[in-house]
Amino acid sequence: MHRLSLIDRYMLKRVCWPLAGAIIIGMAALLLERLIRLLDLFANRGGPLTLILKMLGNLVPHYLAIAIPAAFFVGILYATLRLSNDSELDVMRASGLSLRRLAAPMLVMAVVLTVASAIILGFLQPYTRYAYRALVYIVTETSWNSAIERGAFFNGFGGKTILIGDIADGGRTLKEIFIQETDDSGNNIAITAQTGELTRDPRTFSLTLVLRDGVRVDSKPDGTGGKASVFGELGLPLEVVTPEPFRPPEGESELAFFDLVRAYLTKNPSVGQDDALAEINYRIVRSVTVLFLPLLAIPMGLTSRRQPTSVRIIVGIAILIVYYQLLNFGKDMAENGRLSSFVALWVPFLVFSLGSLYMFHVANSRLSQDPFAVLFGSIDDVSRWLKRCWSVLFRRRRPA
């Protein structure tokens, strides 16, 4: 019993490090790509930069749902390839341990990650997707250039009436500015300026319009007692436009799993029946798929020292990408009513799961048997043929 416990810990250790590394690298790449897009959004529209962290935080469940299955598959495949290349798997199996026994800790990990994926897809992802869209709404609706239009009067910044002749640099540089407002005593204030620049306090995120080369005219409500003054630079605080409250959650993608089931059963008019059914099956299929990833990764990792391991990792990732793209395509077809959810989603899942079970059965029942030998042998043959063709073409083009 102690010996088996050591093997379990050893197998988990060999899997956990590649798994953690793949999750970190995948999440970093995905979040970095979205961060660039968010920075572009903020650069063009303005808004508190602290919202970027909140928006990225709301994207974490979405990207975790993508990264966990991929990282789990790559981690098991990489660990199996290392064990196989170092002949450790051969020694373990020769000592009486079956491949099924060696895969037991990975299958337990698959159950845990399946539950985690179900929680993320069913509950966290819809909530954070809605929260992310609400933050995007705040940024776009409270930005300066979404409120101000060139050559049009606008009321909304603290009771000020503003007219802008020209706008540049995403709404931050202004020309030919006219501003009219009434102070607390009821006096009228009219300001004109040749140019202006919008700035934001990094501590309070309040907007200030810095006017340059202008004239300010103060007058009483009856138009008497006017006083004009010329200024070189004048800072004018602006109150950010308060947008309308963001809409409540709507659509199947923003509903938690049980709310989605309830909407389908009660035939909620805000959610289409085909959309709700497709989303329910899509979330279930994606969650349950994690259970079968070790059954595909382990037999794919059974190789010899003579074969390159990178090819197997690339092919494994390609198989996973094609499978998930088929699920996304099937979900779209089911939402459009062109296919039933069973045909569009469960048939690809059954092919994937049963194929993985069969490959694992072949690898477990036949010692030193590589179920993917034919596939990767064909890939090696094609690779060698392409190399020969390339070398022949290169020699023909080389001058004598």
C-alpha positions as CSV (number, residue, x, y, z in Angstrom):
1,M,0.0,0.0,0.0
2,H,2.8,2.4,0.8
3,R,4.5,1.6,-2.5
4,L,1.3,2.4,-4.4
5,S,0.9,5.6,-2.5
6,L,4.4,6.6,-3.5
7,I,3.6,5.9,-7.2
8,D,0.4,8.0,-7.0
9,R,2.3,10.9,-5.6
10,Y,5.1,10.4,-8.2
11,M,2.6,10.4,-11.1
12,L,0.8,13.4,-9.8
13,K,4.0,15.3,-9.4
14,R,5.0,14.5,-13.0
15,V,1.7,15.8,-14.2
16,C,1.1,18.8,-11.9
17,W,4.2,20.8,-12.9
18,P,3.5,20.7,-16.7
19,L,-0.2,21.4,-15.9
20,A,0.6,24.4,-13.8
21,G,3.1,25.7,-16.4
22,A,0.6,25.3,-19.2
23,I,-2.1,27.1,-17.3
24,I,0.1,30.0,-16.4
25,I,1.5,30.4,-19.9
26,G,-2.0,30.0,-21.5
27,M,-3.7,32.5,-19.2
28,A,-0.8,35.0,-19.5
29,A,-1.0,34.8,-23.3
30,L,-4.8,35.1,-23.4
31,L,-5.0,37.9,-20.9
32,L,-2.2,39.8,-22.5
33,E,-4.0,39.7,-25.8
34,R,-7.1,41.1,-24.2
35,L,-5.1,43.7,-22.2
36,I,-3.8,45.2,-25.4
37,R,-7.4,45.5,-26.7
38,L,-8.5,47.1,-23.4
39,L,-5.7,49.5,-23.5
40,D,-6.6,50.5,-27.0
41,L,-10.2,51.0,-25.8
42,F,-9.2,53.2,-22.9
43,A,-6.7,55.2,-25.0
44,N,-9.4,56.1,-27.5
45,R,-12.3,56.6,-25.1
46,G,-10.8,57.4,-21.7
47,G,-12.0,56.2,-18.4
48,P,-10.5,55.1,-15.1
49,L,-7.6,52.8,-15.7
50,T,-8.4,50.9,-12.6
51,L,-11.3,49.4,-14.5
52,I,-8.8,47.5,-16.6
53,L,-8.0,45.2,-13.6
54,K,-11.7,44.7,-12.9
55,M,-12.3,43.8,-16.5
56,L,-9.4,41.4,-16.7
57,G,-10.6,39.8,-13.5
58,N,-14.0,39.2,-15.0
59,L,-12.3,37.6,-18.0
60,V,-10.4,35.1,-15.9
61,P,-13.3,32.5,-15.6
62,H,-13.8,32.7,-19.4
63,Y,-10.2,32.0,-20.1
64,L,-9.9,29.4,-17.4
65,A,-12.6,27.4,-19.1
66,I,-10.4,27.3,-22.1
67,A,-7.0,26.9,-20.4
68,I,-7.9,24.1,-17.9
69,P,-8.8,21.4,-20.5
70,A,-5.9,22.3,-22.8
71,A,-3.4,22.5,-20.0
72,F,-4.6,19.3,-18.4
73,F,-4.3,17.4,-21.7
74,V,-0.9,18.9,-22.5
75,G,0.3,18.2,-18.9
76,I,-0.6,14.5,-19.0
77,L,0.7,14.1,-22.5
78,Y,4.0,15.7,-21.7
79,A,4.4,13.7,-18.5
80,T,3.6,10.5,-20.3
81,L,6.1,11.3,-23.0
82,R,8.8,11.9,-20.5
83,L,8.1,8.7,-18.6
84,S,8.0,6.7,-21.8
85,N,11.2,8.2,-23.2
86,D,13.0,7.5,-19.9
87,S,11.6,3.9,-20.0
88,E,10.0,4.5,-16.6
89,L,6.6,3.3,-17.9
90,D,8.2,0.1,-19.2
91,V,9.7,-0.6,-15.8
92,M,6.5,0.1,-13.9
93,R,4.4,-2.1,-16.2
94,A,6.9,-4.9,-16.2
95,S,6.7,-4.9,-12.4
96,G,3.0,-5.7,-12.5
97,L,1.4,-2.3,-12.6
98,S,-1.2,-1.9,-15.3
99,L,-1.6,1.3,-17.3
100,R,-5.0,1.7,-15.7
101,R,-3.5,1.6,-12.2
102,L,-0.9,4.2,-13.2
103,A,-3.6,6.4,-14.7
104,A,-5.8,6.3,-11.5
105,P,-4.4,9.5,-9.9
106,M,-4.8,11.3,-13.2
107,L,-8.4,10.2,-13.5
108,V,-9.1,11.4,-9.9
109,M,-7.6,14.8,-11.0
110,A,-9.9,14.7,-14.1
111,V,-12.9,14.3,-11.8
112,V,-11.8,17.3,-9.7
113,L,-11.2,19.4,-12.8
114,T,-14.5,18.3,-14.3
115,V,-16.3,19.7,-11.2
116,A,-14.3,22.9,-11.5
117,S,-15.1,23.2,-15.1
118,A,-18.8,22.7,-14.4
119,I,-18.8,25.4,-11.8
120,I,-16.9,27.8,-14.1
121,L,-19.0,27.2,-17.1
122,G,-22.3,26.9,-15.3
123,F,-22.1,29.8,-12.8
124,L,-18.9,31.9,-12.8
125,Q,-18.6,32.5,-16.5
126,P,-22.2,33.8,-17.0
127,Y,-21.9,36.1,-14.0
128,T,-18.5,37.5,-15.0
129,R,-19.5,37.8,-18.6
130,Y,-22.4,40.1,-17.6
131,A,-20.1,42.0,-15.2
132,Y,-17.5,42.5,-18.0
133,R,-20.1,43.8,-20.4
134,A,-21.4,46.2,-17.7
135,L,-17.9,47.6,-17.3
136,V,-17.5,48.1,-21.0
137,Y,-20.8,49.9,-21.0
138,I,-19.6,52.2,-18.2
139,V,-16.4,53.0,-20.1
140,T,-18.0,53.7,-23.4
141,E,-21.0,55.6,-22.1
142,T,-19.1,57.8,-19.6
143,S,-16.3,58.7,-22.0
144,W,-15.8,62.2,-23.3
145,N,-15.8,61.4,-27.0
146,S,-19.0,59.3,-26.8
147,A,-20.8,62.4,-25.3
148,I,-19.3,65.2,-27.4
149,E,-19.9,65.5,-31.1
150,R,-18.2,67.9,-33.4
151,G,-20.4,71.0,-34.2
152,A,-23.3,70.1,-31.9
153,F,-24.4,71.5,-28.5
154,F,-24.3,69.1,-25.6
155,N,-25.7,69.4,-22.1
156,G,-24.5,67.0,-19.4
157,F,-21.2,68.0,-17.8
158,G,-22.4,69.6,-14.6
159,G,-25.1,71.8,-16.3
160,K,-22.7,73.2,-18.9
161,T,-23.6,73.7,-22.5
162,I,-20.6,72.9,-24.7
163,L,-20.0,73.4,-28.4
164,I,-16.8,72.0,-30.0
165,G,-15.6,73.0,-33.5
166,D,-13.1,70.3,-34.0
167,I,-11.9,67.1,-32.1
168,A,-8.6,65.2,-32.3
169,D,-6.6,62.6,-30.5
170,G,-9.6,60.5,-29.5
171,G,-11.4,63.4,-28.0
172,R,-8.6,64.7,-25.8
173,T,-7.6,67.7,-28.0
174,L,-10.3,70.3,-28.9
175,K,-10.5,73.4,-31.0
176,E,-12.9,76.4,-31.3
177,I,-14.6,75.8,-27.9
178,F,-17.7,77.5,-26.6
179,I,-19.0,76.8,-23.0
180,Q,-22.0,78.4,-21.3
181,E,-23.1,77.7,-17.7
182,T,-24.9,79.3,-14.8
183,D,-23.2,79.5,-11.4
184,D,-24.8,79.0,-8.0
185,S,-25.8,82.8,-7.8
186,G,-27.6,82.6,-11.1
187,N,-25.0,84.6,-13.0
188,N,-24.3,83.6,-16.6
189,I,-20.8,82.5,-17.6
190,A,-19.7,82.3,-21.2
191,I,-16.3,81.0,-22.2
192,T,-14.6,80.8,-25.6
193,A,-11.2,79.3,-26.3
194,Q,-9.0,78.6,-29.3
195,T,-7.8,75.2,-28.1
196,G,-8.3,72.9,-25.2
197,E,-7.1,69.6,-23.8
198,L,-8.9,67.0,-21.7
199,T,-6.9,65.7,-18.7
200,R,-7.7,63.2,-15.9
201,D,-6.5,63.3,-12.3
202,P,-4.7,59.9,-11.8
203,R,-5.8,59.9,-8.1
204,T,-9.5,60.8,-8.4
205,F,-10.0,60.1,-12.1
206,S,-12.0,63.4,-12.4
207,L,-12.0,65.2,-15.8
208,T,-10.6,68.6,-16.3
209,L,-10.8,70.6,-19.5
210,V,-7.7,72.8,-19.8
211,L,-8.6,75.8,-22.0
212,R,-6.0,78.0,-23.7
213,D,-6.1,81.4,-25.3
214,G,-9.7,82.3,-24.5
215,V,-12.1,84.9,-23.2
216,R,-14.5,84.6,-20.2
217,V,-17.6,86.8,-19.9
218,D,-19.6,87.0,-16.7
219,S,-23.0,88.7,-16.6
220,K,-26.1,88.9,-14.4
221,P,-29.3,87.1,-15.2
222,D,-30.8,90.2,-16.8
223,G,-27.8,90.7,-19.0
224,T,-26.3,93.7,-17.2
225,G,-23.0,94.1,-15.3
226,G,-21.0,92.1,-17.9
227,K,-17.3,91.6,-17.2
228,A,-14.9,90.1,-19.7
229,S,-11.4,88.7,-19.0
230,V,-8.8,87.2,-21.2
231,F,-6.8,84.2,-20.1
232,G,-3.9,82.2,-21.4
233,E,-4.9,79.0,-19.6
234,L,-8.0,78.0,-17.6
235,G,-8.8,74.7,-15.9
236,L,-12.5,73.8,-16.0
237,P,-13.6,70.7,-14.0
238,L,-16.1,68.5,-15.7
239,E,-18.6,66.1,-14.2
240,V,-18.6,62.7,-15.9
241,V,-21.8,61.9,-17.7
242,T,-23.9,59.5,-15.7
243,P,-25.2,56.8,-18.0
244,E,-28.5,55.0,-17.8
245,P,-28.4,51.9,-15.6
246,F,-27.1,48.8,-17.4
247,R,-29.6,46.3,-18.6
248,P,-30.4,43.2,-16.5
249,P,-28.8,39.9,-17.5
250,E,-30.3,38.7,-20.8
251,G,-29.6,35.9,-23.3
252,E,-28.5,32.4,-22.6
253,S,-24.8,33.3,-22.3
254,E,-25.4,35.5,-19.2
255,L,-27.7,33.1,-17.3
256,A,-26.4,30.7,-14.7
257,F,-27.0,27.0,-15.4
258,F,-30.1,26.5,-13.2
259,D,-31.6,29.9,-14.4
260,L,-31.0,28.7,-18.0
261,V,-32.8,25.4,-17.3
262,R,-35.7,27.3,-15.6
263,A,-35.9,29.7,-18.6
264,Y,-36.1,26.7,-21.0
265,L,-38.7,24.9,-19.0
266,T,-40.9,28.0,-18.5
267,K,-40.3,29.1,-22.1
268,N,-39.0,32.5,-21.1
269,P,-39.7,34.8,-24.1
270,S,-36.4,36.6,-23.6
271,V,-34.5,33.4,-24.3
272,G,-35.1,31.3,-27.4
273,Q,-35.8,27.7,-26.9
274,D,-33.2,26.5,-29.3
275,D,-30.6,28.8,-27.8
276,A,-31.3,27.7,-24.3
277,L,-31.2,24.0,-25.1
278,A,-28.0,24.4,-27.1
279,E,-26.3,26.3,-24.3
280,I,-27.4,23.7,-21.7
281,N,-26.0,20.8,-23.7
282,Y,-22.9,22.8,-24.7
283,R,-22.0,23.5,-21.0
284,I,-22.6,19.8,-20.0
285,V,-20.5,18.4,-22.9
286,R,-17.6,20.8,-22.3
287,S,-17.5,19.9,-18.6
288,V,-17.8,16.1,-19.1
289,T,-15.1,16.2,-21.8
290,V,-12.4,16.8,-19.2
291,L,-13.0,13.3,-17.8
292,F,-11.8,11.7,-21.1
293,L,-8.8,13.8,-21.7
294,P,-6.4,11.5,-19.7
295,L,-7.7,8.5,-21.7
296,L,-6.5,10.1,-24.9
297,A,-3.4,11.8,-23.7
298,I,-1.9,8.7,-22.0
299,P,-1.9,6.4,-25.1
300,M,-0.8,9.2,-27.3
301,G,2.2,9.7,-25.0
302,L,3.4,6.1,-25.4
303,T,6.4,6.5,-27.7
304,S,10.0,5.4,-28.1
305,R,13.2,7.4,-27.9
306,R,13.6,7.3,-31.7
307,Q,10.4,9.3,-32.3
308,P,10.3,13.1,-31.7
309,T,8.0,14.1,-28.8
310,S,7.2,17.5,-30.2
311,V,5.2,16.1,-33.1
312,R,2.9,14.2,-30.7
313,I,2.3,17.4,-28.6
314,I,1.4,19.4,-31.7
315,V,-0.9,16.7,-33.1
316,G,-2.6,16.3,-29.7
317,I,-3.2,20.0,-29.4
318,A,-4.5,20.1,-33.0
319,I,-7.0,17.2,-32.2
320,L,-8.2,19.2,-29.2
321,I,-8.6,22.4,-31.1
322,V,-10.6,20.6,-33.9
323,Y,-12.8,18.9,-31.3
324,Y,-13.7,22.1,-29.5
325,Q,-14.2,23.9,-32.8
326,L,-16.7,21.2,-33.8
327,L,-18.5,21.8,-30.5
328,N,-18.7,25.5,-31.2
329,F,-19.9,24.9,-34.7
330,G,-22.5,22.4,-33.4
331,K,-23.7,24.9,-30.8
332,D,-24.2,27.5,-33.6
333,M,-26.1,24.9,-35.7
334,A,-28.3,23.9,-32.8
335,E,-29.1,27.6,-31.9
336,N,-30.1,28.2,-35.5
337,G,-32.4,25.1,-35.4
338,R,-30.5,23.4,-38.3
339,L,-29.5,20.4,-36.1
340,S,-30.7,18.9,-32.9
341,S,-28.5,19.4,-29.8
342,F,-27.9,15.6,-29.7
343,V,-26.5,15.4,-33.2
344,A,-24.7,18.8,-33.1
345,L,-23.0,18.3,-29.7
346,W,-23.4,14.8,-28.2
347,V,-22.4,12.9,-31.4
348,P,-18.9,14.6,-31.5
349,F,-18.6,14.0,-27.8
350,L,-19.5,10.3,-28.1
351,V,-17.0,9.9,-31.0
352,F,-14.3,11.7,-28.9
353,S,-15.0,9.8,-25.6
354,L,-15.5,6.4,-27.1
355,G,-12.4,6.8,-29.3
356,S,-10.4,7.8,-26.2
357,L,-11.7,4.8,-24.3
358,Y,-10.8,2.5,-27.1
359,M,-7.2,3.9,-27.5
360,F,-6.7,3.6,-23.7
361,H,-8.0,0.0,-23.7
362,V,-5.6,-1.0,-26.5
363,A,-2.7,0.6,-24.7
364,N,-3.6,-1.0,-21.4
365,S,-4.2,-4.5,-22.7
366,R,-1.2,-4.8,-24.9
367,L,2.2,-4.2,-23.3
368,S,4.5,-1.9,-25.3
369,Q,1.7,-1.3,-27.8
370,D,1.4,2.2,-29.3
371,P,-2.2,2.8,-30.5
372,F,-1.1,5.8,-32.5
373,A,1.8,4.1,-34.2
374,V,0.1,4.1,-37.6
375,L,-0.8,7.7,-37.4
376,F,2.5,9.0,-36.3
377,G,4.3,6.6,-38.6
378,S,2.4,8.1,-41.5
379,I,3.3,11.6,-40.3
380,D,7.0,10.6,-40.1
381,D,6.8,9.2,-43.7
382,V,5.2,12.4,-45.0
383,S,7.8,14.5,-43.2
384,R,10.7,12.6,-44.6
385,W,9.2,12.7,-48.1
386,L,8.8,16.5,-47.8
387,K,12.4,16.9,-46.7
388,R,13.6,14.9,-49.7
389,C,11.5,17.0,-52.0
390,W,12.9,20.1,-50.5
391,S,16.5,19.0,-50.7
392,V,16.0,18.0,-54.4
393,L,14.5,21.4,-55.2
394,F,17.2,23.2,-53.3
395,R,20.0,21.3,-55.2
396,R,18.3,22.1,-58.5
397,R,18.1,25.8,-57.8
398,R,21.7,26.1,-56.5
399,P,24.0,27.5,-59.2
400,A,26.7,25.2,-60.6
